[in-house]
Amino acid sequence: MSAAEPDGAVTPSVVDDQLALLAALGSLPMALGVVPVTTYAWQQRILGAFVAPRATAGQLQQIAARAGATAARAIAAAGDPDPDYLVIADPRPLAVDVARLRVSGANSLAAELVATARALGATVLLSRGNARGHVADHLRSAGLPVEVSDIEPPVH
Amino acid sequence: MSNPASTDHADGFPHRTVVLRRPPAHMIDDESMIDLSVVAELVNSGVLTEEISAANNHDPDLEV
């Protein structure tokens, strides 16, 4: 599936980096027929967290570790995700829309997210930490449907 | 994600509760590391994008 040619058989929901990482690792449950889609910019953000040499563990690294995945597993899962778990929207058909959003003040993450959600006619699912701030402000300004996913662990 | 969305949150967006599931076996490298309660806590406390915006491309997940 690409952003310009959504598969009519499924309903895409565009997710942020943390939800995308959980989706790529197979831990994010979605309703039947709903496919989590993320942007190339969010994918790069996830991968950057794992390929960069670093002395401390960032939040994405901690999420992967606590979900039982090494950095190598996270890179494999997010770098070439199983489409049953996560789809990366092709950014190329969105280039003009992204450029317009960038010059209007959106950063690259926000611009590609807004453009992707518009192109897919999709709801955006944000983790709670991203529900305030720059990205949320631009989604709100664009009038896009947004929901926040409050994540809970399974009940044992 | 079929549970009804709750409203009236400070961020102005509807919230829906999502219960994490155990990753499939082929995604797991070390089962002793699986702690989905901590994953949930980490995701719910994330402030990544706000920090990027505030510092203009500062990315705490790329901090070395």
Backbone of each chain as ProteinMPNN parsed JSONL, in Angstrom:
{"seq_chain_A": "MSAAEPDGAVTPSVVDDQLALLAALGSLPMALGVVPVTTYAWQQRILGAFVAPRATAGQLQQIAARAGATAARAIAAAGDPDPDYLVIADPRPLAVDVARLRVSGANSLAAELVATARALGATVLLSRGNARGHVADHLRSAGLPVEVSDIEPPVH", "coords_chain_A": {"N_chain_A": [[0.84, -1.199, 0.0], [0.517, 2.238, -0.774], [0.777, 5.743, 0.087], [-0.573, 7.135, -1.821], [-2.154, 5.297, -3.012], [-4.255, 3.853, -1.379], [-5.113, 0.728, -0.009], [-8.192, -0.526, -0.636], [-9.331, -2.53, 0.824], [-8.732, -2.437, 3.438], [-8.669, -0.446, 6.447], [-6.704, 2.263, 7.001], [-4.773, 3.421, 9.771], [-2.942, 6.074, 10.918], [0.047, 6.096, 12.654], [2.183, 7.204, 15.382], [5.726, 7.356, 16.314], [6.26, 5.746, 18.622], [3.992, 4.078, 18.821], [4.208, 2.92, 16.33], [6.581, 1.473, 16.58], [5.832, -0.427, 18.496], [3.836, -1.659, 16.996], [5.339, -2.722, 14.863], [6.758, -4.614, 16.239], [4.813, -6.366, 16.809], [3.151, -6.005, 18.984], [1.09, -4.23, 19.183], [-2.253, -4.159, 19.332], [-4.799, -4.064, 16.87], [-8.014, -3.11, 15.602], [-10.015, -5.436, 13.738], [-9.275, -5.464, 10.324], [-8.132, -2.986, 10.347], [-5.207, -1.295, 9.583], [-2.087, -0.429, 10.859], [-0.301, 2.399, 9.875], [2.704, 4.107, 9.258], [4.844, 7.009, 8.921], [7.592, 7.745, 6.675], [9.359, 9.479, 7.894], [8.863, 9.078, 10.653], [9.601, 6.408, 10.737], [12.328, 6.631, 10.167], [13.096, 7.989, 12.433], [12.666, 6.088, 14.426], [14.514, 4.104, 13.605], [16.881, 5.564, 13.748], [17.194, 5.811, 16.458], [18.139, 3.358, 17.158], [20.354, 2.706, 15.614], [22.251, 4.575, 16.174], [25.349, 5.198, 17.806], [25.533, 5.23, 21.291], [25.499, 6.29, 24.709], [23.487, 6.141, 26.518], [20.191, 4.804, 27.145], [17.508, 5.551, 25.14], [13.994, 6.425, 25.025], [12.643, 4.914, 23.042], [14.397, 2.799, 22.738], [14.241, 1.671, 25.252], [11.598, 0.836, 25.261], [11.631, -1.169, 23.285], [13.439, -2.974, 24.45], [12.096, -3.718, 26.776], [10.011, -4.991, 25.641], [11.135, -7.27, 24.858], [12.852, -7.262, 22.678], [15.925, -7.063, 21.003], [18.263, -4.473, 19.89], [18.974, -5.125, 17.285], [16.834, -6.714, 16.5], [14.772, -4.854, 16.666], [15.589, -3.049, 14.695], [15.4, -4.671, 12.441], [12.655, -5.236, 12.478], [11.43, -2.703, 12.326], [12.736, -1.602, 10.186], [12.182, -3.098, 7.915], [9.274, -3.704, 7.889], [6.881, -6.26, 8.68], [4.094, -6.354, 6.685], [1.695, -7.146, 7.739], [1.753, -6.206, 10.23], [2.702, -3.543, 10.247], [2.732, -0.739, 8.085], [4.746, 1.239, 5.946], [4.197, 4.38, 4.768], [4.537, 5.492, 1.453], [6.555, 8.235, 0.853], [6.921, 9.745, -1.437], [4.737, 10.542, -3.211], [3.733, 12.549, -1.691], [5.288, 14.754, -1.647], [4.993, 17.472, -2.498], [2.881, 18.451, -0.936], [4.016, 18.071, 1.579], [6.165, 19.871, 1.417], [4.809, 22.305, 1.272], [3.602, 22.331, 3.786], [5.872, 22.373, 5.388], [7.005, 24.931, 4.859], [5.076, 26.417, 6.005], [5.58, 26.182, 8.63], [5.573, 23.7, 9.893], [7.427, 21.014, 11.349], [9.541, 18.351, 10.026], [8.507, 15.865, 10.851], [5.868, 16.452, 11.614], [4.848, 17.562, 9.243], [4.959, 15.46, 7.341], [3.359, 13.618, 8.582], [0.817, 14.895, 8.69], [0.376, 15.208, 5.926], [0.328, 12.541, 5.074], [-1.851, 11.45, 6.504], [-3.897, 12.987, 5.433], [-3.788, 12.172, 2.725], [-4.466, 9.506, 2.916], [-6.906, 9.651, 4.084], [-7.176, 9.089, 6.74], [-7.543, 8.28, 10.231], [-5.497, 9.62, 12.81], [-3.441, 8.068, 15.124], [-2.124, 8.74, 18.192], [0.504, 8.318, 20.587], [0.313, 8.972, 24.11], [2.221, 10.826, 24.942], [2.78, 12.296, 22.684], [0.542, 13.752, 22.247], [0.385, 16.354, 22.85], [1.86, 19.431, 21.898], [4.08, 20.225, 19.167], [3.514, 18.486, 16.899], [0.887, 17.629, 17.489], [-0.393, 20.106, 17.511], [-0.264, 20.859, 14.809], [-1.728, 18.814, 13.603], [-4.207, 19.348, 14.677], [-4.682, 21.899, 13.646], [-4.921, 21.236, 10.982], [-7.295, 19.975, 10.971], [-7.649, 17.262, 11.173], [-8.84, 13.942, 11.968], [-8.076, 12.74, 15.148], [-6.947, 10.41, 17.517], [-6.033, 9.425, 20.806], [-3.982, 6.927, 22.031], [-4.19, 5.268, 24.923], [-2.043, 3.345, 26.548], [-2.134, 0.142, 27.944], [-0.881, -2.495, 30.011], [-1.243, -6.071, 29.498], [-3.758, -7.825, 31.35], [-3.005, -10.031, 33.868]], "CA_chain_A": [[0.0, 0.0, 0.0], [1.218, 3.512, -0.722], [-0.092, 6.816, 0.54], [-1.395, 7.594, -2.93], [-3.035, 4.23, -3.448], [-4.622, 3.045, -0.234], [-5.808, -0.523, -0.298], [-9.578, -0.35, -0.225], [-9.796, -3.638, 1.644], [-8.392, -2.197, 4.835], [-8.748, 0.935, 6.918], [-5.426, 2.635, 7.611], [-4.663, 4.394, 10.86], [-1.563, 6.555, 10.906], [0.527, 6.043, 14.039], [3.456, 7.876, 15.651], [6.896, 6.485, 16.411], [6.172, 4.743, 19.689], [2.985, 3.09, 18.434], [4.743, 2.193, 15.174], [7.556, 0.486, 17.069], [5.066, -1.526, 19.098], [3.173, -2.382, 15.906], [6.35, -3.503, 14.133], [7.14, -5.736, 17.103], [3.656, -7.245, 16.964], [2.527, -5.846, 20.302], [0.005, -3.242, 19.16], [-3.467, -4.746, 18.762], [-5.649, -3.167, 16.083], [-9.304, -3.703, 15.259], [-9.995, -6.23, 12.514], [-9.362, -4.673, 9.107], [-7.406, -1.718, 10.498], [-3.77, -1.503, 9.435], [-1.299, 0.726, 11.268], [0.596, 2.968, 8.867], [3.484, 5.227, 9.768], [5.514, 7.777, 7.876], [9.027, 7.505, 6.502], [10.069, 10.28, 8.904], [8.782, 8.373, 11.935], [10.417, 5.196, 10.614], [13.719, 7.041, 10.311], [13.305, 8.354, 13.839], [12.804, 4.829, 15.163], [15.778, 3.457, 13.247], [17.969, 6.388, 14.259], [17.371, 5.547, 17.887], [18.793, 2.06, 17.363], [21.63, 2.576, 14.905], [23.213, 5.564, 16.661], [26.129, 4.833, 18.994], [25.063, 6.068, 22.388], [25.851, 5.818, 26.046], [22.281, 5.985, 27.33], [19.051, 4.217, 26.445], [16.367, 6.439, 24.954], [12.693, 5.821, 25.313], [12.339, 3.863, 22.069], [15.234, 1.639, 23.069], [13.698, 1.035, 26.454], [10.357, 0.154, 24.879], [11.987, -2.413, 22.598], [14.053, -3.908, 25.397], [11.068, -4.237, 27.685], [9.145, -5.882, 24.866], [11.883, -8.488, 24.563], [13.541, -7.167, 21.392], [17.226, -6.396, 20.961], [18.346, -3.414, 18.88], [18.98, -5.756, 15.955], [15.462, -7.132, 16.196], [13.984, -3.64, 16.435], [15.975, -2.514, 13.39], [14.813, -5.545, 11.421], [11.191, -5.122, 12.495], [11.013, -1.371, 11.883], [13.38, -1.281, 8.916], [11.467, -3.79, 6.838], [8.208, -4.278, 8.706], [5.881, -7.189, 8.151], [2.904, -5.529, 6.398], [0.577, -7.546, 8.591], [1.882, -5.467, 11.487], [2.95, -2.109, 10.058], [3.017, -0.309, 6.709], [5.386, 2.543, 5.813], [3.607, 5.095, 3.637], [5.503, 6.028, 0.484], [6.489, 9.697, 0.971], [7.161, 10.472, -2.692], [3.569, 11.262, -3.753], [3.335, 13.593, -0.744], [6.385, 15.727, -1.562], [4.549, 18.871, -2.64], [2.095, 18.782, 0.259], [4.967, 18.179, 2.691], [6.913, 21.126, 1.248], [3.921, 23.422, 1.653], [3.444, 22.299, 5.247], [7.15, 22.783, 5.996], [7.196, 26.384, 4.8], [4.081, 27.042, 6.884], [6.061, 26.097, 10.008], [5.585, 22.34, 10.446], [8.686, 20.292, 11.208], [9.418, 17.255, 9.057], [7.63, 14.827, 11.395], [4.477, 16.917, 11.562], [4.436, 17.779, 7.86], [4.706, 14.192, 6.661], [2.212, 12.983, 9.243], [-0.404, 15.552, 8.205], [0.197, 14.895, 4.504], [-0.033, 11.122, 4.949], [-3.225, 11.256, 6.982], [-4.785, 13.586, 4.424], [-3.796, 11.354, 1.515], [-5.135, 8.232, 3.192], [-8.206, 9.876, 4.72], [-7.065, 8.203, 7.903], [-7.418, 8.786, 11.59], [-4.143, 9.562, 13.373], [-3.362, 7.561, 16.494], [-0.923, 9.223, 18.864], [0.742, 7.941, 21.972], [-0.085, 10.077, 24.977], [3.268, 11.831, 25.008], [2.772, 13.13, 21.484], [-0.775, 14.371, 22.109], [0.563, 17.789, 23.068], [3.085, 19.936, 21.303], [4.156, 20.663, 17.777], [2.791, 17.594, 15.995], [-0.544, 17.704, 17.819], [-0.894, 21.42, 17.089], [-0.449, 20.876, 13.354], [-2.857, 17.931, 13.288], [-5.418, 20.078, 15.065], [-4.862, 22.978, 12.66], [-5.327, 20.622, 9.713], [-8.648, 19.444, 11.135], [-7.643, 15.811, 10.961], [-9.3, 13.154, 13.121], [-6.977, 12.243, 15.974], [-7.252, 9.725, 18.769], [-4.866, 9.119, 21.623], [-4.003, 5.561, 22.555], [-3.687, 5.07, 26.283], [-1.542, 1.968, 26.513], [-2.159, -0.596, 29.199], [-0.347, -3.855, 29.9], [-2.257, -7.102, 29.614], [-4.11, -8.247, 32.698], [-2.579, -11.428, 34.061]], "C_chain_A": [[0.874, 1.247, 0.0], [0.239, 4.577, -0.279], [-1.028, 7.257, -0.578], [-2.411, 6.543, -3.357], [-3.417, 3.338, -2.271], [-5.391, 1.804, -0.665], [-7.226, -0.411, 0.243], [-10.074, -1.431, 0.697], [-9.541, -3.41, 3.127], [-8.562, -0.721, 5.163], [-7.419, 1.29, 7.554], [-5.623, 3.571, 8.794], [-3.198, 4.792, 10.933], [-1.086, 6.705, 12.349], [1.88, 6.749, 14.175], [4.568, 6.853, 15.906], [6.748, 5.387, 17.466], [5.149, 3.663, 19.354], [3.479, 2.273, 17.241], [5.75, 1.134, 15.61], [6.832, -0.707, 17.69], [4.357, -2.345, 18.025], [4.158, -3.266, 15.169], [6.777, -4.729, 14.92], [5.959, -6.662, 17.396], [2.936, -7.117, 18.28], [1.344, -4.892, 20.313], [-1.243, -3.86, 18.545], [-4.269, -3.687, 18.016], [-6.963, -3.879, 15.808], [-9.181, -4.444, 13.928], [-10.156, -5.316, 11.301], [-8.675, -3.328, 9.182], [-5.914, -2.011, 10.454], [-3.033, -0.258, 9.931], [-0.312, 1.127, 10.178], [1.417, 4.042, 9.56], [4.221, 5.887, 8.619], [6.983, 7.379, 7.78], [9.817, 8.276, 7.563], [10.026, 9.611, 10.278], [9.62, 7.102, 11.885], [11.893, 5.54, 10.794], [14.038, 7.396, 11.759], [13.493, 7.089, 14.693], [14.178, 4.209, 14.885], [16.969, 4.234, 13.783], [18.246, 6.121, 15.719], [18.159, 4.271, 18.138], [20.142, 1.936, 16.668], [22.679, 3.552, 15.425], [24.019, 5.005, 17.826], [25.764, 5.768, 20.133], [25.412, 5.439, 23.72], [24.623, 5.565, 26.902], [21.17, 5.393, 26.486], [17.927, 5.24, 26.363], [15.067, 5.691, 25.158], [12.347, 4.7, 24.335], [13.153, 2.608, 22.355], [14.696, 0.908, 24.294], [12.418, 0.262, 26.137], [10.675, -1.182, 24.217], [12.546, -3.434, 23.576], [13.006, -4.533, 26.307], [10.07, -5.138, 26.973], [9.903, -7.119, 24.397], [12.659, -8.453, 23.269], [14.883, -6.467, 21.558], [17.18, -5.277, 19.916], [18.296, -4.007, 17.476], [17.577, -6.182, 15.544], [14.592, -5.913, 15.894], [14.296, -3.042, 15.07], [15.357, -3.36, 12.273], [13.304, -5.339, 11.326], [10.729, -3.776, 11.954], [11.601, -1.011, 10.518], [12.694, -1.906, 7.722], [10.276, -4.493, 7.474], [7.33, -5.271, 7.947], [4.601, -6.386, 7.918], [1.657, -5.963, 7.155], [0.583, -6.759, 9.898], [1.976, -3.96, 11.288], [3.283, -1.84, 8.594], [3.696, 1.058, 6.763], [4.802, 3.226, 4.576], [4.713, 5.657, 2.749], [5.44, 7.565, 0.538], [6.525, 10.434, -0.365], [5.922, 11.173, -3.243], [3.151, 12.448, -2.881], [4.285, 14.784, -0.766], [5.911, 17.174, -1.611], [3.77, 19.304, -1.402], [3.017, 18.96, 1.469], [5.738, 19.501, 2.607], [6.07, 22.321, 1.653], [3.745, 23.486, 3.167], [4.715, 22.758, 5.943], [7.308, 24.293, 5.987], [6.149, 27.118, 5.636], [4.443, 26.838, 8.355], [6.088, 24.715, 10.61], [6.979, 21.732, 10.324], [8.457, 19.06, 10.329], [8.484, 16.154, 9.546], [6.166, 15.222, 11.245], [3.992, 17.025, 10.123], [4.097, 16.458, 7.167], [3.522, 13.46, 7.283], [0.898, 13.579, 8.747], [-0.664, 15.162, 6.754], [-0.248, 13.448, 4.301], [-1.468, 10.879, 5.38], [-4.236, 11.833, 6.008], [-4.922, 12.667, 3.22], [-4.566, 10.055, 1.711], [-6.552, 8.426, 3.712], [-8.297, 9.109, 6.018], [-7.101, 8.97, 9.209], [-5.965, 8.649, 12.028], [-4.242, 9.062, 14.811], [-2.041, 8.001, 17.094], [-0.755, 8.532, 20.2], [0.531, 9.189, 22.837], [0.956, 11.197, 24.998], [3.311, 12.754, 23.803], [1.455, 13.873, 21.292], [-0.754, 15.86, 22.43], [1.849, 18.212, 22.394], [2.947, 20.164, 19.808], [3.319, 19.787, 16.836], [1.287, 17.686, 16.234], [-1.14, 19.03, 17.358], [-1.162, 21.443, 15.588], [-1.569, 19.923, 12.915], [-4.178, 18.636, 13.58], [-5.719, 21.171, 14.041], [-5.368, 22.43, 11.326], [-6.731, 20.028, 9.786], [-8.746, 17.949, 10.934], [-8.176, 15.073, 12.19], [-8.125, 12.528, 13.857], [-7.54, 11.522, 17.18], [-5.944, 9.45, 19.494], [-5.024, 7.713, 22.183], [-3.379, 5.542, 23.941], [-3.317, 3.597, 26.418], [-1.608, 1.346, 27.902], [-1.537, -1.974, 29.003], [-1.473, -4.868, 29.994], [-2.522, -7.448, 31.07], [-3.762, -9.722, 32.841], [-3.565, -12.159, 34.945]], "O_chain_A": [[1.875, 1.296, 0.713], [-0.972, 4.358, -0.266], [-2.146, 7.701, -0.318], [-3.415, 6.866, -3.992], [-2.959, 2.2, -2.176], [-6.215, 1.849, -1.578], [-7.428, -0.224, 1.443], [-11.134, -1.28, 1.304], [-10.084, -4.122, 3.972], [-8.593, 0.134, 4.277], [-7.036, 0.68, 8.552], [-6.53, 4.404, 8.804], [-2.317, 3.935, 11.002], [-1.737, 7.359, 13.163], [2.626, 6.873, 13.204], [4.375, 5.649, 15.736], [7.08, 4.229, 17.213], [5.396, 2.477, 19.571], [3.205, 1.077, 17.148], [5.768, 0.028, 15.07], [7.183, -1.858, 17.433], [4.28, -3.57, 18.12], [3.861, -4.425, 14.878], [7.119, -5.76, 14.341], [6.095, -7.629, 18.146], [2.187, -8.014, 18.668], [0.667, -4.755, 21.332], [-1.282, -4.066, 17.332], [-4.399, -2.553, 18.478], [-7.017, -5.109, 15.785], [-8.337, -4.109, 13.097], [-11.068, -4.491, 11.257], [-8.634, -2.598, 8.192], [-5.414, -2.862, 11.19], [-3.32, 0.849, 9.476], [0.412, 0.293, 9.636], [0.884, 4.808, 10.363], [4.223, 5.391, 7.493], [7.537, 6.76, 8.688], [10.824, 7.783, 8.071], [11.032, 9.58, 10.987], [10.275, 6.749, 12.866], [12.621, 4.83, 11.487], [15.137, 7.126, 12.242], [14.363, 7.034, 15.563], [14.904, 3.838, 15.807], [17.954, 3.641, 14.223], [19.389, 6.194, 16.17], [18.774, 4.109, 19.192], [20.985, 1.143, 17.089], [23.868, 3.383, 15.153], [23.452, 4.403, 18.738], [25.696, 6.982, 19.94], [25.593, 4.227, 23.836], [24.7, 4.854, 27.904], [21.202, 5.471, 25.258], [17.45, 5.737, 27.384], [15.048, 4.489, 25.425], [11.823, 3.66, 24.737], [12.653, 1.49, 22.229], [14.702, -0.322, 24.352], [12.184, -0.821, 26.673], [10.069, -2.203, 24.542], [12.179, -4.608, 23.542], [13.035, -5.735, 26.572], [9.376, -5.939, 27.598], [9.374, -7.922, 23.629], [13.094, -9.5, 22.789], [14.967, -5.407, 22.178], [16.213, -5.141, 19.166], [17.65, -3.455, 16.585], [17.182, -6.031, 14.388], [13.774, -5.94, 14.974], [13.396, -2.584, 14.366], [14.854, -2.825, 11.284], [12.745, -5.275, 10.231], [9.751, -3.706, 11.209], [11.026, -0.209, 9.782], [12.634, -1.312, 6.646], [10.258, -5.718, 7.589], [7.08, -5.132, 6.75], [4.072, -5.795, 8.86], [0.672, -5.226, 7.207], [-0.435, -6.654, 10.582], [1.404, -3.188, 12.058], [4.011, -2.598, 7.953], [3.283, 1.932, 7.526], [4.906, 2.704, 3.466], [5.692, 6.223, 3.234], [4.379, 8.14, 0.293], [6.196, 11.619, -0.425], [6.035, 12.306, -3.71], [2.314, 13.255, -3.285], [4.112, 15.725, 0.009], [6.385, 18.009, -0.841], [3.98, 20.4, -0.883], [2.833, 19.871, 2.275], [5.937, 20.169, 3.621], [6.561, 23.244, 2.303], [3.742, 24.568, 3.755], [4.658, 23.447, 6.961], [7.702, 24.88, 6.994], [6.311, 28.3, 5.941], [3.701, 27.269, 9.237], [6.574, 24.546, 11.728], [7.645, 21.914, 9.304], [7.327, 18.764, 9.939], [7.747, 15.57, 8.752], [5.335, 14.428, 10.805], [2.868, 16.634, 9.81], [3.076, 16.35, 6.488], [2.776, 12.767, 6.592], [-0.033, 12.843, 8.419], [-1.791, 14.825, 6.391], [-1.098, 13.165, 3.457], [-2.217, 10.18, 4.697], [-5.297, 11.252, 5.779], [-6.03, 12.411, 2.747], [-5.23, 9.566, 0.797], [-7.323, 7.467, 3.776], [-9.34, 8.553, 6.362], [-6.739, 10.145, 9.279], [-5.285, 7.688, 11.667], [-5.027, 9.574, 15.609], [-0.972, 7.68, 16.576], [-1.734, 8.199, 20.869], [0.57, 10.315, 22.341], [0.607, 12.376, 25.065], [3.822, 13.87, 23.89], [1.27, 14.552, 20.282], [-1.768, 16.544, 22.293], [2.811, 17.447, 22.328], [1.846, 20.28, 19.27], [2.508, 20.301, 16.066], [0.508, 17.808, 15.289], [-2.268, 19.068, 16.868], [-2.175, 21.986, 15.146], [-2.279, 20.21, 11.95], [-5.138, 18.526, 12.818], [-6.863, 21.347, 13.622], [-6.147, 23.082, 10.632], [-7.288, 19.623, 8.766], [-9.799, 17.429, 10.567], [-7.986, 15.524, 13.32], [-7.283, 11.865, 13.252], [-8.504, 11.98, 17.793], [-4.895, 9.269, 18.877], [-6.066, 7.361, 22.736], [-2.18, 5.774, 24.1], [-4.182, 2.721, 26.403], [-1.193, 1.945, 28.895], [-1.662, -2.558, 27.927], [-2.545, -4.557, 30.513], [-1.629, -7.375, 31.914], [-4.176, -10.552, 32.032], [-3.382, -13.344, 35.225]]}, "seq_chain_B": "MSNPASTDHADGFPHRTVVLRRPPAHMIDDESMIDLSVVAELVNSGVLTEEISAANNHDPDLEV", "coords_chain_B": {"N_chain_B": [[-9.116, -2.209, 19.662], [-11.692, -1.496, 19.898], [-13.083, -0.485, 21.945], [-15.084, 2.153, 23.362], [-14.207, 5.579, 22.701], [-12.916, 7.784, 25.116], [-13.655, 11.091, 26.223], [-12.997, 14.6, 26.886], [-10.378, 15.171, 27.726], [-7.329, 16.806, 28.656], [-5.729, 17.401, 26.454], [-7.529, 17.639, 24.429], [-8.185, 15.698, 22.599], [-9.966, 12.662, 21.736], [-9.583, 9.758, 23.772], [-8.494, 6.395, 23.67], [-8.391, 3.245, 25.121], [-5.792, 0.941, 24.816], [-4.826, -2.329, 24.986], [-1.806, -3.8, 25.396], [-0.306, -6.523, 23.622], [1.402, -9.637, 24.023], [4.474, -9.848, 22.321], [4.838, -11.669, 19.194], [6.477, -14.874, 19.06], [8.66, -14.973, 17.256], [9.552, -12.408, 17.23], [10.809, -11.971, 19.535], [13.739, -11.704, 21.437], [14.852, -12.159, 23.89], [13.253, -13.588, 26.291], [13.224, -13.041, 28.947], [13.307, -10.346, 29.146], [10.836, -9.292, 28.691], [8.524, -7.034, 29.674], [5.693, -5.82, 29.782], [4.232, -4.085, 31.276], [5.988, -2.098, 31.984], [6.601, -1.16, 29.457], [4.136, -0.028, 28.743], [4.031, 2.031, 30.607], [6.222, 3.566, 29.809], [5.461, 4.376, 27.209], [3.189, 5.861, 27.746], [4.231, 7.98, 29.118], [5.775, 9.39, 27.392], [7.444, 12.171, 25.862], [8.442, 12.929, 23.46], [8.132, 14.306, 20.928], [7.473, 16.881, 21.712], [9.816, 17.695, 22.888], [11.541, 17.702, 20.713], [10.409, 19.716, 19.162], [10.683, 21.929, 20.832], [13.41, 22.29, 21.017], [14.173, 22.513, 18.443], [14.834, 20.293, 16.483], [16.382, 18.899, 18.277], [16.883, 15.716, 19.467], [15.992, 13.471, 21.748], [16.163, 10.749, 21.511], [18.318, 10.31, 19.998], [20.381, 11.03, 21.439], [23.677, 10.911, 22.5]], "CA_chain_B": [[-9.396, -0.79, 19.66], [-13.121, -1.352, 19.685], [-13.719, 0.14, 23.09], [-15.445, 3.535, 23.039], [-13.227, 6.595, 23.059], [-13.319, 8.705, 26.174], [-13.388, 12.478, 25.838], [-12.754, 15.518, 27.998], [-8.989, 15.148, 28.178], [-6.703, 18.13, 28.577], [-5.185, 17.643, 25.121], [-8.633, 17.898, 23.511], [-8.422, 14.569, 21.701], [-10.534, 11.477, 22.374], [-8.611, 8.734, 24.159], [-8.979, 5.02, 23.624], [-7.458, 2.36, 25.819], [-5.271, -0.173, 24.022], [-4.121, -3.288, 25.83], [-0.706, -4.417, 24.662], [-0.268, -7.985, 23.6], [2.757, -10.202, 24.029], [5.0, -9.957, 20.952], [4.958, -13.043, 18.708], [7.75, -15.499, 19.466], [9.775, -14.672, 16.352], [9.997, -11.032, 17.467], [11.394, -11.9, 20.874], [15.119, -12.167, 21.515], [15.161, -12.574, 25.246], [11.958, -13.552, 26.958], [13.333, -12.512, 30.299], [13.207, -8.893, 29.099], [9.478, -8.832, 28.422], [7.807, -6.415, 30.775], [4.778, -4.933, 29.076], [3.74, -3.025, 32.169], [6.954, -1.001, 31.865], [6.404, -0.59, 28.12], [2.959, 0.847, 28.813], [4.401, 3.223, 31.369], [7.118, 4.37, 28.972], [4.715, 4.992, 26.11], [2.256, 6.864, 28.265], [4.94, 9.126, 29.681], [6.662, 9.943, 26.374], [7.304, 13.584, 25.503], [9.5, 13.04, 22.474], [7.933, 15.327, 19.913], [7.525, 18.195, 22.334], [11.213, 18.049, 23.1], [12.094, 18.025, 19.403], [9.908, 21.014, 18.753], [11.216, 22.981, 21.686], [14.839, 22.493, 20.791], [14.412, 22.567, 17.004], [15.535, 19.102, 16.001], [17.023, 18.101, 19.319], [16.196, 14.435, 19.51], [16.517, 12.733, 22.893], [16.432, 9.361, 21.177], [19.605, 10.24, 19.312], [21.369, 11.557, 22.367], [24.778, 9.974, 22.716]], "C_chain_B": [[-10.894, -0.557, 19.475], [-13.824, -0.714, 20.876], [-14.016, 1.597, 22.77], [-14.369, 4.515, 23.488], [-13.778, 7.461, 24.184], [-12.897, 10.118, 25.783], [-13.037, 13.294, 27.077], [-11.359, 15.349, 28.585], [-8.365, 16.515, 27.921], [-6.164, 18.424, 27.181], [-6.265, 17.862, 24.077], [-8.951, 16.772, 22.556], [-9.144, 13.445, 22.451], [-9.452, 10.444, 22.665], [-9.273, 7.36, 24.109], [-7.938, 4.127, 24.29], [-7.081, 1.178, 24.929], [-4.47, -1.075, 24.953], [-3.055, -3.984, 24.993], [-0.829, -5.931, 24.66], [1.191, -8.426, 23.579], [3.256, -10.305, 22.595], [5.033, -11.417, 20.508], [6.373, -13.569, 18.948], [8.912, -15.107, 18.564], [10.266, -13.24, 16.495], [10.763, -10.898, 18.785], [12.807, -12.457, 20.863], [15.463, -12.718, 22.89], [13.886, -12.468, 26.072], [12.039, -12.966, 28.356], [13.172, -10.998, 30.323], [11.765, -8.403, 28.976], [8.827, -8.302, 29.692], [6.871, -5.379, 30.181], [4.185, -3.866, 29.982], [4.684, -1.822, 32.11], [6.842, -0.351, 30.491], [5.236, 0.387, 28.134], [3.285, 2.148, 29.528], [5.282, 4.15, 30.536], [6.353, 5.092, 27.871], [3.819, 6.105, 26.638], [2.958, 8.091, 28.82], [5.814, 9.835, 28.653], [6.381, 11.408, 26.068], [8.25, 13.905, 24.351], [9.313, 14.208, 21.515], [7.999, 16.721, 20.506], [8.973, 18.623, 22.517], [11.882, 18.409, 21.775], [11.697, 19.434, 19.009], [10.569, 22.131, 19.542], [12.661, 23.291, 21.354], [15.201, 22.493, 19.308], [15.378, 21.471, 16.554], [16.367, 18.39, 17.064], [16.222, 16.81, 19.478], [16.747, 13.601, 20.66], [16.8, 11.278, 22.583], [17.685, 9.211, 20.334], [20.717, 10.766, 20.192], [22.441, 10.516, 22.615], [25.35, 10.183, 24.102]], "O_chain_B": [[-11.303, 0.477, 18.948], [-15.022, -0.436, 20.821], [-13.29, 2.22, 21.995], [-13.71, 4.316, 24.508], [-14.956, 7.82, 24.194], [-11.896, 10.307, 25.091], [-12.811, 12.754, 28.16], [-11.184, 15.38, 29.803], [-8.827, 17.275, 27.07], [-6.144, 19.582, 26.763], [-5.956, 18.236, 22.945], [-9.897, 16.877, 21.775], [-8.96, 13.286, 23.658], [-8.513, 10.283, 21.885], [-10.443, 7.194, 24.456], [-6.741, 4.257, 24.035], [-7.945, 0.507, 24.364], [-3.544, -0.621, 25.626], [-3.359, -4.666, 24.015], [-1.385, -6.531, 25.58], [2.082, -7.681, 23.171], [2.534, -10.803, 21.731], [5.23, -12.31, 21.332], [7.333, -12.802, 19.026], [10.031, -14.925, 19.044], [11.303, -12.891, 15.931], [11.295, -9.834, 19.099], [13.05, -13.548, 20.346], [16.274, -13.635, 23.021], [13.496, -11.38, 26.495], [11.051, -12.458, 28.887], [12.929, -10.417, 31.38], [11.506, -7.211, 29.143], [8.613, -9.039, 30.655], [7.214, -4.2, 30.087], [3.688, -2.848, 29.5], [4.245, -0.674, 32.176], [6.973, 0.866, 30.367], [5.333, 1.492, 27.602], [2.866, 3.227, 29.108], [5.109, 5.369, 30.557], [6.572, 6.279, 27.63], [3.716, 7.17, 26.028], [2.333, 9.141, 28.975], [6.522, 10.782, 28.997], [5.227, 11.833, 26.021], [8.792, 15.007, 24.269], [10.228, 15.006, 21.314], [8.522, 17.642, 19.879], [9.309, 19.791, 22.321], [12.702, 19.325, 21.724], [12.525, 20.238, 18.581], [10.965, 23.153, 18.982], [13.079, 24.447, 21.409], [16.378, 22.475, 18.95], [16.557, 21.707, 16.29], [16.996, 17.373, 16.771], [14.999, 16.849, 19.61], [17.856, 13.075, 20.561], [17.575, 10.629, 23.285], [18.072, 8.094, 19.993], [21.854, 10.929, 19.749], [22.133, 9.361, 22.91], [26.292, 9.493, 24.491]]}, "name": "protein", "num_of_chains": 2, "seq": "MSAAEPDGAVTPSVVDDQLALLAALGSLPMALGVVPVTTYAWQQRILGAFVAPRATAGQLQQIAARAGATAARAIAAAGDPDPDYLVIADPRPLAVDVARLRVSGANSLAAELVATARALGATVLLSRGNARGHVADHLRSAGLPVEVSDIEPPVHMSNPASTDHADGFPHRTVVLRRPPAHMIDDESMIDLSVVAELVNSGVLTEEISAANNHDPDLEV"}
